[in-house]
Every structure is written in C-alpha cells, then in structure tokens.
C-alpha cells in the first residue's frame, strides 16, 4: 500500500479545507487504495521544509496552500521560492509532489479555485501525484 502525505498550509483555513476535500475525493475515487496522512504547516513557505523532513516516510506528497497578493512584493518571493523548492525536492528525490498551491490576486479567485463545483485544485494536485506514483511515467 502506497503512502501519500498531504502537506497543507493552515493560513487560510476555509480555502485549505476545500482543497483538502478535493484531494481526499481524488484519493478515495481511485481504484488503488492509499494510506494518507495530513501534516499542517504554518504557511506556504514552510511546506517544502515539512516535505523535506518526511521524504523517507511517504511515497508521494500533495502540497496544498494559498497565497493572496497584498500590497508588497512579499507575494512574489513566497510564491517563487516555495514552488521552486517543491520542484527541486521532487526532482532530486524522485518523489511525486502534486502542487495545489494557489497563487491568487484576491480571496474570490482562491475560493473559485478551491470550490468543488469548479475545478478544485486540491483534486487536480492529488490526481497528478497519483498518476506519477502509479503510472509508468
């Protein structure tokens, strides 16, 4: 049985819960059963650290978070550094990491991307991790 870890930033709790619901839907709808854990990080910037600490414990990861642009360049630094670190971890360790980190200009955009009636990015990130984990890729 493959082990998948959802690493979720708990900064925007309402949005994160919707993303987690989407990821869990993807995991439960798949024919192959997975053992899953959720580990919370204080923010998106900390997600790569949490993944790095748990690389040997899991076969794949699903990174879920949300960054909403404010009035300073902080948004740009957090988004780029987090996404780059996640990609580096995935490539260097040959571990699938589904990226469900929302980078939005406002909360309405984030809610739209996390809504189950729309294309839930948590589900899409889980689908990608599952495909890479069990596929022939």
Secondary structure, DSSP 8 states (H G I E B T S, - for coil): -EEEEEEEE-SSHHHHHHHHHHHHHHHHHSSS-EEEEEEEESSGGGHHHHHHHTTTT-SEEEEEEEEE--SSTHHHHHHHHHHHHHHHHHHHHT-EEEEEEEEESSHHHHHHHH-TTS--HHHHHHHHHHHHHHS--
